[in-house]
Amino acid sequence: MQKLQGILMKSIGGFYYVRCGDKEYECKARGSFRKKGSSPVAGDRVEISVPDEGFCAVEQILPRKNKLKRPALANIDALIIVCSTVDPLPNYTVIDKMTAAAVNNNMIPVLAVSKNDIKNGDEICNIYRKSGIRVFQCSPDDLSQVDALRDFLRGKVSAFTGNSGVGKSTLLNLLFPSLELATGQISEKLGRGRHTTRVVELFELDGCFVADTPGFSTVDLQRYEMIDKDKLAYCFPEFEKYLGQCQFTSCSHTCEKGCRILEAVKNGEISESRHKSYVHMYNEVKDIKHWQVK
């Protein structure tokens, strides 16, 4: 019997498909996973056993760097948040919830601004570049930023999210032209967000892995990835250098006298829209007990 390590690409009907090098193995999982209440999910690094005869088996889930509850994904390196300059207009509170959820889950938050050929997206980009978040200003009539985003994705496992109509499928086809032949099969899933299937799958594309997450919308992260109020400020990268400098150690950075973050907002060092999102998120969780946030 052979033992191999690989990445779990998808699971369907109790079978797990694991990529080890250039070969994919169909596996079953040991019953011990169910007993422990921790089943393998797409993106997991796993150890499998490959017998001379019979089914391969997932023997062990290797340590995870992160895990999303819904969609069920593990070991995501980067969360690509796609927003458009028009139709729909950007919702900054939603975008900021996504970037905070990414930071809280040890993912790199990335903003991909689409439809720049219809309306210039400099104003959106400046808010997030100022916040220390990676921004790619993507447009079909100028592929330089698309090429830069593709270079960034190489060697990483990434998931794309964004509201319906922002242009996820268009962007993915610009990034990976090979998807054109499978638009209905892959890009439609990534682009529309209305499907009956709940299969989460990784695709290996041009040196990176991209998660196909049917139904993955902003609602999922808002509902399932709640952030403890004491951790929330650390999920806004631009707050970091001011933390610990407030007049009161119990400062919530929402309205207190002597708050360095409020002072930075007033001085234009922190975007007003970003701080407004922070206050909104803080008020949502301020009365929730620590043990209720998992």
RATANOR-V37458 format. One record per residue. N is the residue number from 1. PHI is phi in whole degrees, -180 to 180 (* if undefined). OMEGA is omega in degrees with one decimal (none if undefined). NEAR is the number of other ideal C-beta (glycine too) atoms within 8 Angstrom. Layout:
BEGIN
N&PHI&OMEGA&NEAR  N&PHI&OMEGA&NEAR
END
This chain:
BEGIN
1&*&-177.2&6  2&-107&174.5&6  3&-111&-179.0&9  4&-131&173.4&9  5&-117&-179.1&9  6&-161&-178.5&12  7&-114&180.0&13  8&-77&-175.7&17  9&-88&179.8&10  10&-168&172.8&11  11&-136&-179.1&11  12&-140&173.3&7  13&55&177.6&3  14&86&176.1&6  15&-107&-178.0&9  16&-119&-176.4&13  17&-111&-171.0&13  18&-115&177.6&15  19&-93&175.4&10  20&-120&-174.9&10  21&66&-179.0&5  22&-102&-178.6&2  23&-123&179.1&6  24&-111&-177.7&8  25&-115&173.2&12  26&-89&-172.6&8  27&-130&164.9&13  28&-103&179.3&10  29&-109&177.0&12  30&-67&179.6&8  31&-62&-178.3&6  32&-63&178.3&6  33&-64&-180.0&12  34&-64&-179.9&8  35&-65&179.9&6  36&-83&-179.3&6  37&72&-179.8&4  38&-136&180.0&5  39&-89&176.5&6  40&-65&177.3&11  41&-131&179.3&12  42&-55&-177.8&14  43&97&178.7&13  44&-64&167.2&13  45&-89&-172.6&11  46&-133&170.9&16  47&-108&-179.9&10  48&-122&173.4&16  49&-107&-178.9&10  50&-119&-177.9&9  51&-80&176.2&9  52&-68&177.8&3  53&-139&177.6&3  54&89&-174.6&3  55&-79&167.9&7  56&-72&-177.8&11  57&-138&171.4&10  58&-79&-174.7&16  59&-94&-171.2&9  60&-156&170.5&6  61&-92&179.2&10  62&-75&-175.8&9  63&-52&-179.0&4  64&-94&172.0&10  65&-87&176.4&6  66&-167&176.2&10  67&-156&173.9&10  68&-91&178.9&15  69&-76&178.6&6  70&-147&-2.8&7  71&-68&-178.8&13  72&-74&-177.5&10  73&-142&178.5&14  74&-131&173.0&13  75&60&177.1&13  76&-81&179.5&15  77&-83&-174.6&8  78&-140&173.4&15  79&-105&-177.7&15  80&-95&-178.6&12  81&-98&-177.8&14  82&-96&174.0&13  83&-132&-177.5&14  84&-110&178.9&14  85&-75&179.0&13  86&-144&168.0&8  87&43&5.9&7  88&-90&174.7&9  89&-68&-178.8&7  90&-67&172.8&9  91&-104&-171.1&9  92&-67&178.6&11  93&-63&178.7&9  94&-65&179.1&10  95&-59&-177.7&14  96&-68&173.7&14  97&-65&179.0&13  98&-69&-179.5&14  99&-65&179.3&16  100&-66&178.2&13  101&-62&178.4&13  102&-63&-179.7&13  103&-61&-178.8&13  104&-64&-179.6&10  105&-102&177.3&12  106&60&173.4&6  107&-113&174.3&11  108&-84&176.4&8  109&-80&-179.3&13  110&-132&176.6&14  111&-106&175.0&15  112&-110&-177.1&13  113&-94&-176.2&15  114&-105&176.9&14  115&63&176.2&14  116&-67&177.2&13  117&-74&177.9&7  118&-94&176.4&7  119&-144&-178.7&7  120&-62&-176.2&6  121&-104&-177.0&11  122&-58&-177.6&7  123&-62&177.7&7  124&-64&-176.6&12  125&-61&-177.3&12  126&-64&178.7&8  127&-58&-172.7&12  128&-86&173.4&12  129&-64&177.9&9  130&-63&-179.3&8  131&-84&-179.9&13  132&84&179.8&6  133&-99&178.7&11  134&-65&-178.3&8  135&-130&174.2&11  136&-125&-176.7&13  137&-97&-167.1&10  138&-99&-179.8&12  139&-155&179.6&12  140&-67&179.3&7  141&-95&174.1&4  142&-149&-171.6&8  143&-87&-176.3&8  144&-62&179.9&6  145&-76&174.1&11  146&-63&177.6&13  147&-63&179.7&8  148&-66&177.7&9  149&-66&178.0&14  150&-61&177.4&11  151&-63&179.5&7  152&-63&-175.6&11  153&-73&-175.1&13  154&-59&179.0&9  155&82&-177.1&5  156&-118&168.1&10  157&-103&-173.8&13  158&-129&173.6&14  159&-126&179.3&15  160&-105&175.7&14  161&-142&-178.8&15  162&155&-179.1&9  163&-69&178.1&10  164&-58&176.3&7  165&93&-177.3&7  166&-80&176.7&12  167&101&179.2&11  168&-62&-176.4&12  169&-67&177.4&12  170&-62&-180.0&10  171&-64&-179.4&14  172&-64&177.8&15  173&-72&173.4&12  174&-70&-179.3&10  175&-69&-173.6&11  176&-132&-177.1&10  177&-56&179.4&6  178&-64&178.5&8  179&-69&-175.6&12  180&-56&-179.4&7  181&-72&-177.4&5  182&-122&-175.4&9  183&-56&-178.9&11  184&-67&-174.2&5  185&-86&-174.1&7  186&-114&-172.5&11  187&-65&178.1&13  188&-64&177.8&10  189&-64&-177.6&12  190&-72&-171.8&11  191&-98&-169.7&11  192&-104&175.5&8  193&82&176.1&9  194&-124&-176.6&5  195&-147&174.8&9  196&-90&-179.1&2  197&-72&176.1&6  198&-119&-179.9&7  199&-72&175.2&8  200&-103&-173.1&13  201&-139&172.1&9  202&-97&173.1&14  203&-118&176.3&9  204&-91&-173.9&6  205&-136&172.1&11  206&50&174.3&8  207&84&177.2&5  208&-145&175.2&12  209&-111&177.8&12  210&-119&-179.1&13  211&-83&170.4&18  212&-90&-172.4&11  213&-120&-177.9&13  214&-58&178.7&12  215&80&-179.9&10  216&-69&-179.1&11  217&-130&177.9&9  218&-62&-179.7&11  219&-61&-178.3&6  220&-58&-177.5&14  221&-69&179.5&12  222&-65&-175.7&9  223&-82&-169.5&7  224&-105&-175.9&9  225&-116&179.2&12  226&-73&-176.7&7  227&-112&177.3&13  228&-57&-176.5&9  229&-60&180.0&10  230&-76&178.9&5  231&-100&-169.1&9  232&-59&-178.0&14  233&-60&-180.0&10  234&-74&178.2&9  235&-91&173.8&11  236&-113&-171.3&15  237&-54&-177.1&8  238&-73&178.0&12  239&-80&-165.3&13  240&-54&-174.2&8  241&-72&179.7&5  242&-100&-176.8&11  243&-65&-177.5&10  244&90&-178.1&4  245&-107&-178.2&5  246&-74&-178.5&14  247&-64&-178.6&7  248&-115&-177.9&7  249&-67&-179.7&4  250&-91&-175.8&4  251&-58&178.2&10  252&-93&179.3&9  253&64&179.0&12  254&-112&-175.9&8  255&-156&-170.6&5  256&-75&172.9&12  257&-68&177.5&4  258&78&179.0&8  259&-81&-178.6&12  260&-70&179.6&9  261&-71&175.5&14  262&-62&177.3&11  263&-64&178.9&9  264&-66&175.9&10  265&-65&179.9&12  266&-61&-178.8&6  267&-85&179.3&6  268&81&-179.7&5  269&-81&175.2&6  270&-122&-179.1&12  271&-62&178.7&10  272&-62&-179.1&7  273&-67&178.9&9  274&-67&179.4&14  275&-67&177.2&12  276&-60&177.2&10  277&-64&178.3&13  278&-58&-179.1&15  279&-62&178.6&9  280&-60&-179.2&9  281&-68&179.5&13  282&-62&-179.2&13  283&-66&177.7&8  284&-69&-173.3&6  285&-114&-170.9&13  286&-62&-178.5&8  287&-99&179.9&3  288&-90&-179.1&8  289&-72&-178.3&5  290&-56&-176.1&6  291&-70&179.4&4  292&-83&-180.0&6  293&-99&-177.0&10  294&-114&none&2
END
